[in-house]
Amino acid sequence: MGVADQLNAFRQAIPACRVATFADLSSGLVLFASTDRRLPQERLDALCERAKGVLGKNLSNALHPVFGAPVGQVVLPAGDSLLVVVRSATEPDEALVCECAAGVDLQLFLSRAAEELAAIDAPG
């Protein structure tokens, strides 16, 4: 299964997930996206840019001494939604950047997102 198919299956398995993107935080590029509605590229780019701002190298390096490890997950309010960013454990510049309904089961979502990233990063 390709990355696009994996993202579609992941998003559809969690109804509260409206947008799921696989992004390169170092470049700020959305590599793949799955959405519940048609969104302009600018909207996807803005999600990625916000994720890059909170998990990019500058902030992540600054927080490393505080937490003792790189920050791997961030949940931020975004209007009536939540921006959920989960960084890859093996490729720190890669992340799932998602927009979810405020009522999403965060524990389940974060767990599934980490599993999905591991599957995407696994050599195949």
N, C-alpha and C positions, 0 to 999 in steps of 0.2 A: 504494500500500500504506500502511495506517495504522500508527501507532506500535506499537500492540499486535501487529499482524502482523509488523512488523519485529523486535520484541523476541523473539517466538516463533521466527522463522526464525534469528535470531542465536544464541539459546540452543541450539536444536536442532542447529545446525551445529557446535557445540563440545560434545561429549558430557560433558566435565568440568564444564561450567557447569550448576549446579543451580538457581540463581536469578539472574534478570536483571531489574533494575528501572531505570526512567527516573525520576529524582527531581529535585525542586527543593530544592537545599541551603539556600537562604535561608529557606524556610518549613519545611523538614524534611518535605515531603510526597512520598510515592511517587505519581507520576502514572500510571504503567503498570507492570505486573509480569508476568513469565513465570516459572513455576516447574515443576520436574519432579514436584512433589507438592503437594497442597493445604496451604497454610500460613496460619495466622491473620494477620490484618492487623497485630496487635501485633508479630509476628516481622519482617514487612516494615518496619514503622515503626522497629524497633530497628536494623535494618541501615542505614536511612537516617540515623538519629540518630548512629550511629557514624561514618558517612561525613561527616556535617556536622561532627562533632567534629574530624576530621582535615583536612578541606578547607574548613571554614567560614571566613568572613571573618577572624575574629580570628587564628587560627593561620596562615592563608594570608598575611595581611598581615605577620605577624611573620617568616615565613620568606622573604618576597619579597627582602629585602636580602641574605640568605645565598645564595640560588640565582640571583638576578638576574632572576627571572621568577616568576609565580605557579606553585605546584605543580599539576601537571596529572594526575598518576597516583600512586596509593598502593596498596601491597599489604601486607596485615596478616594475621597468623595469626588464625584463628578456630576453635579446637578442632581437629578433623580436616580443616578446610577453610581456604580463603583468602578474605578479603574483598578484592575488587579494585574500586577506584574510579577511574573515568576521567572527568575534567572536560571539558566541551565547550570547544573552542577559541574559539567565537564567542559562547557564552552561559555565562559563568563560573559562574552559579548552577545550571546544569543538569549532571547527571552520570549515567553508568551506574554503578549500584551492584550488584555481582554477588558471589555466593557460588559458589566453584569448588572442585572436588576439589584436594587438595594437589598432585597430579601434572599439573595443567594446564600446557600449553605457554604460559608467560607471554608470551613474545615474540609468538607468534601471537595470543594472546588480546588483548593490549594493542593490537596493530595493528588487529585486526578491530573492537574496541570503538571505537577512534578513527574508523574508517571508518563504523561504524554511527551514531555521534553526528553526524558530518558529514551523513549522509543524513537523519537526523531533523531536523537544524537547517536543512537546505536548504529555501528557499522552494519550495513546490510547488503 
